[in-house]
Amino acid sequence: MFKYSILFYTLILFILFPSKSFAYLDPGTGSMLLQALIGLMATLFTTFYIFLNKIKLFFKKIYYKIFKKK
Amino acid sequence: MQKIPGSFRDPSGSVFNYQNKIIRSVSKIGEQKYLHIKNNNIIEESIKNNFLINTFEIDDVFLKEKLNSSFLLEHQKLEYVSYPYEWSFEQLRDAAIHHLNYQIFLLEKGFELIDASAYNIQFIRGKPTFIDCLSLSKYQEGRPWFGHNQFCEQFLNPLLFTISTKVLFNNWYKGSLEGIKNNEIARILNFSLKINPVVFFNILLPNLFDKFSKKKNLSDLALINNNKIRNNFNKNSYFWLIRSLKKFISNIKNPLTPTFWGRYNEEKTYSDINYSKKKEIVRNFIIKNNIKNVVDLGCNDGDFSELCLINGAEHVVGLDYDHISLEKSYLRSKTKNLNFLPLYFDAANPSSNIGWYQNERYGFLERCNFDGLIALAFEHHLAIAKNIPLGELIKWFLDIAPLGLIEFVPKNDKTVGIMLGLKGDIFPDYNEENFRKILAKLSNIVSVSEVGDSGRKIYEYKKLR
């Protein structure tokens, strides 16, 4: 389980750290990880939202088809 | 030309004091960034919207050559530079909100602030203003908020410290110039703050991540592989993070101040004759000597500071140890739009030169540029309560400003009596005769006016050249 969590955070770090930021201050690993997590959550929510809309659309289509047939 | 030492951290430019003007040079590294800011008129717009201090480009060939810079900027010169460890709770809170508002303003225009240093904010007429235009940068979609950690350490954590402990943050901040670290505040926070979602999300969670990554050496791994770029932190998340912090900071309350003076009361609580007499003396002093830059030692709620401004002074720095007085003064300066800067000040231990090379942040005396001093009902707090010898105290007053008013409070005064009652009279040299003798040695005594039945007297002095 621990190995998985290490893998997860390593992945986040790989994803997150930009190549050239020209930032002269240390942004702090914790803060960067937090923002990676927010980013990840935002992506997940967006994906979920799109997926939910697709399902809604799918059922709407069926509903309209039935309605039209009537 | 004098380089201002506090500006050494930013590789994109430096700040100089040149012929009494504040000049910022843009370095080769900062050129591209500055050109982008310039071409989008973002500095002008920031000034127009009261976010940034007055800044304009100057074209001085000699200076450009001397500083090896293609671009030079001139900033409005501040009468007095203050530091976050000298601010009151409300001042730091307003500065934090100003920083976040500016960040939102910039993000909407495709820019951002690359850091979140509280030292980049100064107070002008009771309002926080941003002073470092080279902290502005083009916003890159997906890039996280680099200043988040710094914002927490320099703005949020000191405020949380005071809320949690009911102790002023100033002395800790002065001892730790970069603010209060997340791992430090995490140990101090009370339970109700710990379970607050904003606090948990912005401080406790990053602190846990930080601990975890240090334990596993993850940050080294990441730095080696830092070429993997992925735009992950989108603009909406950026806005959400900033707005949630702004909402939280806007709603917090200073636990040390009673709520009854929430709104500044126009009614004067002072009515006795002595108070009016003191006011008359101060008014005459300011008008007669045409004093422009005043320091009000022990400013209380800023009544005398305002009086100075009404009578021709251009700027007043009010210093006080008492946080309630400070908040009242700040509210006065804010609501009445006064050029009055109240600051936290322990006269027995004033700010000294600190930081890198012991001159990153200047001490109180180094920043003094006052032409007039007011020290009413102040001297005995140092001479009696802090055992400071009269001679040294008077010399210190004269070092602060060449002209001034000092109120001498004799031993038979009620306040001094209480102080001595507890301590015992260990001050054989503390008497008016001695006070006058020492003052006369170092200055011309212009006038002496009695205020009060106990023999309190206000001495007006003019320092000998």
Interface residues (C-beta under 8 A of the other chain):
Chain A: I6 Y9 T10 L13 F14 I15 L16 F17 P18 S19 S21 F22 A23 Y24 L25 D26 P27 G28 T29 G30 S31 M32 L33 L34 Q35 A36 L37 I38 G39 L40 A42 T43
Chain B: R9 D10 P11 S12 I29 K33 I114 D115 S117 Q140 G142 R143 P144 W145 F146 G147 H148 N149 Q150 C152 N182 F201 N202 L205 P206 N207 L208 F209 D210 K211 F212 S213 K214 K216 L218 S219 L221 A222 L223 N225 N226 N227 K228 I229 R230 N232 F233 N234 N236 S237 W240 L241
